[in-house]
Amino acid sequence: MAGRTKYLLDEADMPTRWYNIVPDLPEPPPPPLHPATREPVGPADLAPLFPQALIAQEVSGERYIDIPGEVLDVYGLWRPSPLFRARRLEQALGTPARIYYKYEGVSPVGSHKPNTAVPQAFYNAAEGVTRLTTETGAGQWGSALAFACATFGLDCEVWQVRASYDQKPYRKIMMETFGATVHPSPSDLTESGRKVLAVDPDSTGSLGIAISEAVEQAAADPSARYALGSVLNHVLLHQTVIGEEALQQFRLAEDTPDVIVGCTGGGSNFAGLMFPFLREKLAGRMSPEIRAVEPAACPTLTRGRYAYDFGDTAGLTPLLKMHTLGHEFIPAPIHAGGLRYHGMSPLLSHIYELGLLEAVAVPQQECFAAGVRFARAEGIIAAPEPTHALAVCIREALRCKETGEEKVILTALCGHAHLDLPAYQAYLSGQLVDNELSAETLAASLAGLP
Amino acid sequence: MAGRTKYLLDEADMPTRWYNIVPDLPEPPPPPLHPATREPVGPADLAPLFPQALIAQEVSGERYIDIPGEVLDVYGLWRPSPLFRARRLEQALGTPARIYYKYEGVSPVGSHKPNTAVPQAFYNAAEGVTRLTTETGAGQWGSALAFACATFGLDCEVWQVRASYDQKPYRKIMMETFGATVHPSPSDLTESGRKVLAVDPDSTGSLGIAISEAVEQAAADPSARYALGSVLNHVLLHQTVIGEEALQQFRLAEDTPDVIVGCTGGGSNFAGLMFPFLREKLAGRMSPEIRAVEPAACPTLTRGRYAYDFGDTAGLTPLLKMHTLGHEFIPAPIHAGGLRYHGMSPLLSHIYELGLLEAVAVPQQECFAAGVRFARAEGIIAAPEPTHALAVCIREALRCKETGEEKVILTALCGHAHLDLPAYQAYLSGQLVDNELSAETLAASLAGLP
């Protein structure tokens, strides 16, 4: 045999606590502000939207937070997830680089999203909440929350960005199979949605609009709360199980990553893999380069402004200090629905500003070319989002081929494309365009910053 | 925590040989016959369709056959597959039974089919074949062969049963992503297809027709061979990696199955799980009941005749002694496309005749109800085919609830439904009917036996 293909951990080796990077950073991230007072928001401001336990995690200064047993029980359905060595891809590329991918597609909905959906549903149920509302872009997050709500007996209502709702009809069926209710966004069920439809009845929507709709509904119902699938500190916190497992798996592989690459929409998947490695780097125990990849159609880190902005389009959320394209920005309907967000996690934005993270934007055709190449070598058809990371892995591996460097590349393969296959069909039939963001559109959108 | 959820094996514990049950049976199965002479077919008769290595496996009397290293390397992309204890389902049902499922949905295409597609592509490539043709029902097999052909550099051409081609458009995209060419069947590309279309231009097709088309094409091209995804001895042989792993995993669980349940279309998935356990039973080391589940719309074992019949509709294959509904039978377009086959594996049919196997037929609505129940408890949305097995598991678990028996139930969860979600949509919206086979249709079809 050619050598080991994957590194598995036993259920007993699953991490039992989440890692909070905040206390390990040289400076704390700027706090969210109340839009009226421009003062830092307090727990009371967030109480209509989130349960107390999650608010406490959002502002926590503790380095580690224990994972409740009820959450570990559900994690056990798919965690620990495998770490793969991409030997067949390395061979196909003829590279001396060693490529590893941490694969989250083994989860019930095929992505990393249940890592946070499950604790979010758990804490809400524990505090007596009976209904959760949320938005979803590609549908990965909505499916994850639908599954988590089925697990803890909560009602689940999802606003799915219109572009994805139309492109990915199977996502809606998955959410309904888990018992959720799904609306396309913008919808006429909310004031935020109706406002958008009044201006553009054919709006393809955006994550920002869908967030407004879900937040508006939760705020109006005392037994409901809102759940967010990325961006916030507690979401990134929950995802750190990915990186904690990967660290253990690299010990099994007796190897150390030189470059860590992941796609970033709101930032939770990449942060989840990367934070535990960044902890090791900050402590001087390893020194990987860390590289975020975003779509050229929605290049938040590489072309956005680092400023206070709303997390949603209607301006219902606190102001978040983050890299943003402007909260009214509506990205082109590229197939990586999970990367179509105008902002970036404030925590990840802060880390980028600290110089601990590089970023690069890639056009979607190169990403799908990488996805097809990867599928034919490794068998897994990657979701459109992580094809962005694969494209940059392949760039790096081919660079190593030229220089002869035996670099160790680690990437976050955060999900499969089973419900996104029409995107591959569009690529294979030559119908995709790159949709790079124009300077004019960007300038107009940034002009709307609060 | 509630207790262990899954039993994983290390890559190093992957079985290195396939198990051939034939030498362990009290009587050998009846041989395939040449349709003209009614004499047993020899290797020369099969040479236009299959490579020598697979013909040798088809008639082998060896108890174990070594798995080539090149095949083990590819198996390593997803094998060993996990064995799960369905604790959450047990709890939801309130049963004292312990339910285990061996999950093959972790493979590149989401089912057990790559277990045989990979060795079939390997042996063909090793003997200089450059193109493989095949049929596919639900699309699982076509996807598996497309992936396997990409791995070993073969061209792949697939005839997909029209009913599935229309119901499951994502399957075609998956096959194309792996580089295959896909035709709906019946097609006008073959004489067999044109004959069917002349009688019924709107034919929804059948596995029997699609096999005729693929066989006809392979036989006409000296550099091509045909690949079959179930039914034949060598296919069942390759699937025994499932059961060999499950035996190891039950040792880890310190448990022993009392009932083994699986769905049967051509029979390969269930045989793959069950044969190693049947070996143990025949040797007196355990004593599980073994139960095959088939759809009420295509009830081969429970209502078919045990007779020599063609494997395909046009009568191009050897005669196989099997439980059959008649080779001209066209089943109702139920959503379990993989179970819409007029015959049954001759080896499994023989084992059924020996009294070593029970069989039961289940209507599709009960199956999807079981699938939804399972999804909400375990997170996995099962393919329509294994929901048949889940329905019977749930029947058994609820019987145990009444009697208080702590039976250990093992089932073959041979794939997920990510590309079959419209079937769940049809069920959830109340559009499914049971399509039980009528006595008149059955009698008419059996009248056409050769």
Interface residues (C-beta under 8 A of the other chain):
Chain A: M1 A2 R4 T5 K6 L8 D10 E11 G69 L72 D73 V74 G76 L77 W78 F84 R88 V106 S107 P108 V109 G110 P114 F147 A150 T151 Y170 I173 M174 E176 T177 F178 G179 V372 A375 R376 E378 G379 I380 I381 H416 H418 L419 L421 P422 Y424 Q425 L428
Chain B: M1 A2 R4 T5 K6 L8 D10 E11 G69 L72 D73 V74 G76 L77 W78 F84 R88 V106 S107 P108 V109 G110 P114 F147 A150 T151 Y170 I173 M174 E176 T177 F178 G179 V372 A375 R376 E378 G379 I380 I381 H416 H418 L419 L421 P422 Y424 Q425 L428
